[in-house]
């Protein structure tokens, strides 16, 4: 099967990948900053953010094509996975595989191969990608397929190409590092837990989704879900929703939530909250948060605030901030400022949370970051956040900056 590049080249040939990521277009300092931005943005569970993350992560990975890269050890391993995950993030229409996402995926697959990080079935040494991306490999094959035959990418042939000596190498992986990495892997592409039959159905459903056959995909995912695949339940819920089958969608969402799927637990919490049952909604949000869906912390923070529970609001905001949830980082940073007084270390810690939230688009955090930098006698650093507030056009926070004397 073909793995040809758009110019007639071979995507398994590293020269074709380098042509897409020329060394002259890479900047180590800029791409390091971009990598940090992507790490912060990665928690945002929306398509636009994931596409942006894919490009930022890929730019950092691309340095490894030309010898010693800027990512090493766990950072390199995790960034390969994150780039692949972002590239495969479900698009609004359920089927688009953007050119930029394919380009990023090709690069990540190349760096994976060059470091022997592909699954054992493809000749690699690490198997943690196997359970987490196994169902995505059929989609990733599209990234290396001929332009006119998107389902004919040959991953086996791609991974059979020997590594290039010029590519930056990764130290031999250690078991404890792999365990930590496995614990951080996102749940959205988990392999079906019910066995080979369910896993095959799930993979077939994903392929049909890519082709735009949502009816066929739903049939496959429903069958896999009945065999016990939690991920198939979640996929079936989304497909049924896209097809306008609200009752069927709710059934599979509830099933996935009860089986422990973090995103579905959160979605059930939203549905329950909309029905007016705040107490049960909070229970679902807490379960989702504890399972790794950080948005649960944001909802718990807001519910506590709505109830006038200041201690609870602070508690959930802190946990959410530590988990990297933007709204919680903004709220926790605000609490730290209110409690800090003139305590310089405390203000610096508040600034850390606020600046990260501000860079993700939280206007309250922008205004507070500007003010904290004023309190820390660093107006030059704070000016960037003043500009962000002004650019936002939010009159509430622009007026606050005027009261602070920053405008």
DRENTOR-861679 format. One record per residue (C-alpha): residue number from 1; residue in one letter; z, x, y negated. Coordinates in steps of 0.25 Angstrom, whole numbers, plus 5000, padded with zeros to 4 digits. Each point is the difference from the previous one (the first is absolute). Example, Ala and Ser with C-alpha at 12.3 -4.5 7.8 and 13.67 -1.06 7.14 Angstrom:
// residues 2
R|1|A|5031|5049|5018
R|2|S|4998|5006|4986
***
This chain:
// residues 407
R|1|X|5000|5000|5000
R|2|X|4997|5005|4986
R|3|X|5010|5006|4990
R|4|X|4990|5003|4989
R|5|X|5003|5001|4986
R|6|X|4992|4993|4989
R|7|X|4991|5012|4997
R|8|X|4996|5001|5015
R|9|X|5011|5010|5003
R|10|X|5011|4999|5010
R|11|X|5014|4995|4996
R|12|X|5006|5009|5011
R|13|X|4994|5012|4993
R|14|X|5011|5005|4990
R|15|X|4989|5004|4991
R|16|X|4996|4985|4998
R|17|X|5015|4997|4996
R|18|X|5001|5012|4991
R|19|X|4987|4995|4993
R|20|X|5008|4987|4997
R|21|X|5012|5008|4995
R|22|X|4994|5012|4993
R|23|X|5011|5011|4997
R|24|X|4995|5000|4986
R|25|X|5005|4986|4998
R|26|X|5014|5003|5005
R|27|X|5011|5004|4991
R|28|X|5013|5004|5007
R|29|X|5009|4996|4988
R|30|X|4993|4987|4997
R|31|X|5000|4996|5015
R|32|X|5014|5004|5002
R|33|X|5004|4990|4989
R|34|X|4991|4990|5006
R|35|X|5006|5002|5014
R|36|X|5014|4997|4993
R|37|X|4994|4987|4993
R|38|X|4995|4995|5014
R|39|X|5013|5002|5007
R|40|X|5006|4991|4989
R|41|X|4989|4990|5000
R|42|X|5000|4999|5015
R|43|X|5011|4990|5001
R|44|X|4991|4990|4992
R|45|X|4995|4991|5011
R|46|X|4986|4996|4993
R|47|X|4986|5004|5002
R|48|X|4997|5006|4987
R|49|X|5012|5009|5001
R|50|X|4997|5004|5014
R|51|X|4986|5004|4996
R|52|X|5005|5008|4989
R|53|X|5010|5007|5009
R|54|X|4989|5003|5010
R|55|X|4992|5008|4990
R|56|X|5013|5007|4994
R|57|X|5005|5004|5014
R|58|X|4985|5004|5004
R|59|X|4999|5009|4988
R|60|X|5013|5007|5004
R|61|X|4995|5001|5015
R|62|X|4986|5006|4995
R|63|X|5006|5013|4996
R|64|X|5002|5003|5015
R|65|X|4985|5000|5002
R|66|X|5000|5014|4993
R|67|X|5011|5008|5006
R|68|X|5015|4998|4997
R|69|X|5002|4986|4994
R|70|X|5010|4995|4991
R|71|X|5007|4991|5011
R|72|X|5008|5006|5011
R|73|X|5008|4996|5012
R|74|X|5005|4985|4999
R|75|X|4993|4998|4987
R|76|X|4987|5003|5007
R|77|X|5002|4992|5012
R|78|X|5005|4988|4993
R|79|X|4989|5000|4989
R|80|X|4990|5000|5011
R|81|X|5006|4987|5006
R|82|X|5002|4994|4986
R|83|X|4985|5003|4996
R|84|X|4995|4993|5013
R|85|X|5010|4988|4998
R|86|X|4996|4998|4985
R|87|X|4985|5001|5004
R|88|X|5002|4989|5010
R|89|X|5008|4991|4991
R|90|X|4995|4986|5001
R|91|X|4991|4997|4989
R|92|X|5000|4986|4993
R|93|X|4988|4995|5007
R|94|X|5005|5005|5013
R|95|X|4988|5009|5004
R|96|X|4995|5009|4989
R|97|X|5002|5015|5003
R|98|X|4998|5007|4986
R|99|X|4992|5012|4999
R|100|X|5011|5007|4994
R|101|X|5009|4996|5012
R|102|X|4990|5005|5010
R|103|X|4999|5013|4992
R|104|X|5015|5002|5000
R|105|X|5001|4996|5015
R|106|X|4989|5010|5004
R|107|X|5008|5011|4993
R|108|X|5013|4996|5007
R|109|X|4994|5000|5013
R|110|X|4994|5014|4998
R|111|X|5014|5006|4996
R|112|X|5006|4992|5012
R|113|X|4990|5007|5009
R|114|X|5000|5014|4994
R|115|X|5015|5000|5003
R|116|X|5000|4993|5014
R|117|X|5007|4988|4995
R|118|X|4991|4990|5007
R|119|X|5005|4992|5012
R|120|X|5000|5007|5014
R|121|X|4989|4991|5004
R|122|X|4991|5007|4989
R|123|X|5005|5014|5004
R|124|X|5012|5001|4991
R|125|X|5014|5004|5002
R|126|X|5008|4989|4992
R|127|X|5001|4985|5005
R|128|X|5008|4994|4989
R|129|X|4986|4996|4994
R|130|X|4997|4993|5013
R|131|X|5009|4988|4999
R|132|X|4999|4999|4985
R|133|X|4985|5001|4997
R|134|X|4994|4997|5014
R|135|X|4996|4987|4995
R|136|X|4994|5006|4988
R|137|X|4992|5010|5006
R|138|X|4989|4990|5003
R|139|X|5000|4998|4985
R|140|X|5001|5015|4997
R|141|X|4987|5002|5008
R|142|X|4993|4992|4989
R|143|X|5003|5011|4991
R|144|X|4992|5010|5008
R|145|X|4989|4991|5004
R|146|X|4985|5000|4996
R|147|X|4999|4991|4987
R|148|X|4991|4990|5007
R|149|X|5009|4999|5013
R|150|X|5014|4999|4995
R|151|X|5006|4997|5014
R|152|X|4994|5012|5007
R|153|X|5009|5011|4995
R|154|X|5003|5010|5011
R|155|X|5014|5004|4998
R|156|X|5000|5008|5014
R|157|X|4988|5008|4995
R|158|X|5007|5002|4987
R|159|X|5013|5005|5005
R|160|X|4993|5009|5011
R|161|X|4995|5009|4989
R|162|X|5008|5013|5000
R|163|X|5009|5003|4987
R|164|X|4994|5009|4989
R|165|X|5008|5013|4998
R|166|X|4998|4998|4985
R|167|X|5009|4987|5000
R|168|X|5014|5001|4996
R|169|X|5009|5000|5013
R|170|X|5012|4992|5003
R|171|X|5012|5007|5006
R|172|X|5003|4995|5015
R|173|X|5007|4987|4999
R|174|X|5014|4998|5005
R|175|X|5006|4988|5007
R|176|X|5011|4997|4989
R|177|X|4989|5000|4990
R|178|X|4992|4990|5008
R|179|X|5011|4991|5002
R|180|X|5003|5000|4985
R|181|X|4985|4997|4997
R|182|X|4999|4989|5011
R|183|X|5012|4993|4993
R|184|X|4992|5000|4987
R|185|X|4987|4994|5005
R|186|X|4996|4987|4994
R|187|X|5001|4988|5009
R|188|X|4986|4993|4996
R|189|X|4992|5008|5011
R|190|X|5010|5000|5011
R|191|X|4994|4999|5014
R|192|X|5003|4987|5007
R|193|X|5013|5002|5008
R|194|X|4996|4990|5011
R|195|X|4991|5010|5008
R|196|X|4985|5004|5001
R|197|X|4994|4986|5001
R|198|X|5007|4996|4987
R|199|X|4996|5013|4993
R|200|X|4986|4998|5004
R|201|X|4999|4986|4995
R|202|X|5007|5005|4987
R|203|X|4990|5011|4998
R|204|X|4988|4990|5003
R|205|X|5006|4991|4989
R|206|X|5000|5011|4990
R|207|X|4986|5003|5003
R|208|X|4996|4986|4998
R|209|X|5007|4999|4987
R|210|X|4993|5012|4995
R|211|X|4987|4993|5004
R|212|X|5004|4988|4992
R|213|X|5002|4991|5012
R|214|X|5013|4994|4997
R|215|X|4999|4989|5010
R|216|X|4998|5009|5011
R|217|X|5010|5010|4995
R|218|X|5011|4989|5000
R|219|X|4997|4996|5014
R|220|X|5002|5014|5005
R|221|X|5012|5002|4992
R|222|X|5006|4987|5004
R|223|X|4998|5004|5015
R|224|X|5006|5013|4997
R|225|X|5012|4994|4993
R|226|X|5002|4990|5012
R|227|X|5002|5013|5009
R|228|X|5011|5005|4990
R|229|X|4993|5009|4990
R|230|X|5008|4999|4987
R|231|X|4989|5006|4992
R|232|X|4990|4990|5006
R|233|X|5009|4989|4995
R|234|X|5000|5006|4986
R|235|X|4985|5001|5000
R|236|X|4998|4986|5005
R|237|X|5009|4995|4989
R|238|X|4992|5007|4990
R|239|X|4986|4995|5006
R|240|X|5005|4986|5001
R|241|X|5004|5000|4986
R|242|X|4987|5006|4996
R|243|X|4993|4989|5007
R|244|X|5009|4989|4994
R|245|X|5008|4997|5012
R|246|X|5013|4999|4993
R|247|X|5008|4994|5012
R|248|X|4994|5010|5010
R|249|X|5003|5012|4990
R|250|X|5015|4995|4999
R|251|X|5001|5000|5015
R|252|X|4996|5014|5002
R|253|X|5007|5005|4988
R|254|X|5013|4994|5005
R|255|X|4997|5006|5014
R|256|X|4998|5014|4994
R|257|X|5012|4999|4991
R|258|X|5009|4996|5012
R|259|X|4994|5011|5008
R|260|X|5004|5010|4989
R|261|X|4988|5002|4992
R|262|X|5005|5005|4986
R|263|X|4989|4994|4991
R|264|X|5000|4987|5007
R|265|X|5015|4999|4999
R|266|X|4998|5002|4985
R|267|X|4989|4990|4999
R|268|X|5009|4989|5008
R|269|X|5011|5003|4990
R|270|X|4990|4997|4989
R|271|X|4996|4987|5007
R|272|X|5014|4996|5002
R|273|X|5004|5003|4986
R|274|X|4989|4991|4995
R|275|X|5005|4989|5008
R|276|X|5014|5001|4992
R|277|X|5008|5007|5011
R|278|X|5005|5012|4993
R|279|X|5011|5004|5010
R|280|X|4990|5000|5012
R|281|X|4990|5007|4991
R|282|X|5010|5011|4997
R|283|X|5003|5002|5015
R|284|X|4985|5003|5002
R|285|X|4999|5009|4988
R|286|X|5011|5008|5005
R|287|X|4994|5001|5014
R|288|X|4987|5004|4994
R|289|X|5006|5011|4991
R|290|X|5009|5005|5012
R|291|X|4987|5001|5008
R|292|X|4993|5008|4989
R|293|X|4993|4990|4991
R|294|X|5006|5005|4987
R|295|X|4995|4987|4993
R|296|X|5012|4993|5006
R|297|X|5009|5008|4992
R|298|X|4993|4996|4987
R|299|X|5001|4985|5004
R|300|X|5015|5002|5004
R|301|X|5002|5007|4986
R|302|X|4993|4988|4993
R|303|X|5008|4989|5008
R|304|X|5013|5007|4997
R|305|X|4997|5001|4985
R|306|X|4996|4985|5000
R|307|X|5013|4997|5006
R|308|X|5008|5008|4990
R|309|X|5005|5009|5011
R|310|X|5000|5013|4992
R|311|X|5006|5009|5011
R|312|X|4990|4994|5010
R|313|X|4988|5003|4991
R|314|X|5005|5014|4997
R|315|X|5002|5002|5015
R|316|X|4986|4996|5004
R|317|X|4993|5006|4989
R|318|X|5006|5014|5004
R|319|X|4996|4998|5014
R|320|X|4986|4996|4996
R|321|X|4999|5012|4990
R|322|X|5004|5009|5011
R|323|X|4989|4994|5008
R|324|X|4990|5002|4989
R|325|X|4998|4985|4996
R|326|X|4995|5000|4986
R|327|X|5007|4988|4994
R|328|X|5013|5005|5006
R|329|X|4998|5014|4995
R|330|X|4999|4994|4986
R|331|X|5012|4992|5001
R|332|X|5008|5011|5007
R|333|X|4996|5010|4989
R|334|X|5004|4990|4989
R|335|X|5014|4998|5007
R|336|X|5002|5015|5000
R|337|X|4997|5001|4985
R|338|X|5010|4989|4997
R|339|X|5010|5007|5008
R|340|X|4997|5014|4996
R|341|X|5005|5001|4986
R|342|X|4998|5014|4995
R|343|X|5000|5006|5015
R|344|X|4988|5009|5000
R|345|X|4998|5001|5015
R|346|X|5001|4985|5001
R|347|X|4990|4998|4990
R|348|X|4991|5010|5006
R|349|X|5001|4992|5014
R|350|X|4997|4987|4992
R|351|X|4988|5007|4994
R|352|X|4995|5004|5014
R|353|X|5000|4985|5005
R|354|X|4994|4994|4987
R|355|X|4989|5010|4998
R|356|X|4995|4998|5014
R|357|X|5001|4985|4998
R|358|X|4993|5001|4987
R|359|X|4988|5008|5006
R|360|X|4998|4988|5009
R|361|X|4999|4991|4989
R|362|X|5013|4994|4998
R|363|X|5001|4997|4984
R|364|X|5015|4999|5000
R|365|X|5001|5014|5007
R|366|X|4990|5006|4990
R|367|X|5009|4995|4988
R|368|X|5013|5005|5006
R|369|X|4993|5013|5004
R|370|X|4997|5003|4986
R|371|X|5014|4996|4995
R|372|X|5006|5009|5011
R|373|X|4992|5012|4996
R|374|X|5004|4997|4985
R|375|X|5015|5000|5005
R|376|X|4997|5013|5008
R|377|X|4994|5006|4987
R|378|X|4986|5002|5006
R|379|X|4991|4991|4991
R|380|X|4988|5007|5004
R|381|X|5002|4996|5014
R|382|X|5003|4986|4996
R|383|X|4988|4998|4991
R|384|X|4991|4998|5012
R|385|X|5008|4988|5004
R|386|X|5000|4995|4986
R|387|X|4985|5000|5001
R|388|X|5000|4993|5013
R|389|X|5008|4989|4994
R|390|X|4991|4998|4988
R|391|X|4988|5000|5009
R|392|X|5006|4989|5009
R|393|X|5000|4991|4987
R|394|X|5014|4994|5005
R|395|X|5006|4996|4987
R|396|X|5014|4999|5005
R|397|X|5001|5014|5004
R|398|X|4992|5005|4988
R|399|X|5010|4993|4991
R|400|X|5011|5007|5008
R|401|X|4994|5014|4998
R|402|X|5000|4996|4985
R|403|X|5015|4997|5000
R|404|X|5002|5013|5008
R|405|X|4993|5007|4988
R|406|X|4989|5005|5009
R|407|X|4988|4993|4993
***
